[in-house]
Amino acid sequence: QVQLVESGGGLVQAGGSLRLSCAASINYFNIRAMGWYRQAPGKQRDLVASVTNSGATNYADSVKGRFTISRDNAKNTIYLQMNSLKPEDTAVYYCNTLPQMFSWGQGTQVTVSS
């Protein structure tokens, strides 16, 4: 059973930055596309950024130019650098493969105050 452990969330003011990390329990990242997803209260879980095993990235329009996804296959870890945060970025952030294959981790809460 693969475990995905997200970390790095917190409370930040609008305009601030956070860096999220997601570590996997097995060496799986280097053969799968990975993504960061988020779920705000009362809303569905949406994909916000993805990175392929070759390093190609894609972003939701709402975060393009502000978020950067990256991966370190040697550490089985992916990252999400979030800059110029907005209150509407407030959500629980999760990582998983793309498309989603594993059980969801506990996520990491990101709260952006105005």
N, C-alpha and C positions, 0 to 999 in steps of 0.2 A: 504494500500500500504506500503510494507516494504521499509524502507530506509536504505541503507548501506553507511556509511561515513568512508572513508579511510583517514588516516593522517600519518605523520611521515616521509614523503619523503624529499628529499633535494639534495644538491650538495655535493659530497664527493670524496676524492681522492682514487685512486685504493689502495686496502688494508684496507680501512676504514670500518666502520660499521654503520648501521642504524637499527632502530626498527620501524616497521610499525604497526599501529593499525587499526582495523576495528570494528566499533560499529554498531549494528543493532537497529532499532527502536522498535522491539518487541522481546519477549522472544522466539526465534525460534531456537537459536543455539543448545540448548541441545537436540534437536531431529533430527538434520540434520548433515550430513557431510559437512564441510566447506572447502573452498579452496582459496588460493591466486593465482591469474592469473597475467600475465603481457603481455603488448603489446608494442613492439618497433616500431618506425616509419617504415611504409611500410611493416610491418609483421603482421601475424595473432596473435590473442590473445591465449596464451598458459597457461596451468596449470603448476605451478611450485611447489606447495606444497599443501597437504591436511591433514585434521585431522578429524577423525570420532567422533561421540558423546561419544565413549568410550575411546578416546584419542590415537587411533592408527594413526600413521603418514605415509606419503609417499611423496617422493620427485622426481622431475625430475633429471636425471643424471647430468645435467649442474650445479645444485645447491647443490647436495648431499654433506654433510660434511661441508657446509658453511652456509646454512640457517636452521633455526629451527622454525617450526610452533607450536603454542600453543593456547589454548583457555581458557577463563574464563567464564563459563556459567552463573555465578552469575551476571556478568557485561555485558553479551551479547556481548562480545568482543573477537576477535581473534587477534593474534599477529604474526609478522614475524620478527624474529631476523636475520639480514643479516650481516655476517662477511666476511672478506677477499673479499670485493667487487671488481669486475672486470669491465672494460669499457663495456663489452658485457652484463652486468646486467642493463645497462641503458634502461629504459622503464617506461611506466605508469603502476602502480600496482593497481590491483583491487581485491576485495574479493567478493565471492558469494557462494551459496550452490554448492554442487557437487552431481549430475550435476546441472548446472546453472538453477535457477528457477526465480530469481528476476531480475528486471531491474538493469542495471549496475549503480553504483555510479559514482562520478566524477573522482575517482581514485586519486592516489598520485604519483607525478613525482619523479623518482629516476634517478639522473645523476651522473655517475662515470667518473671522469676525469683520464686520464693516466699520 
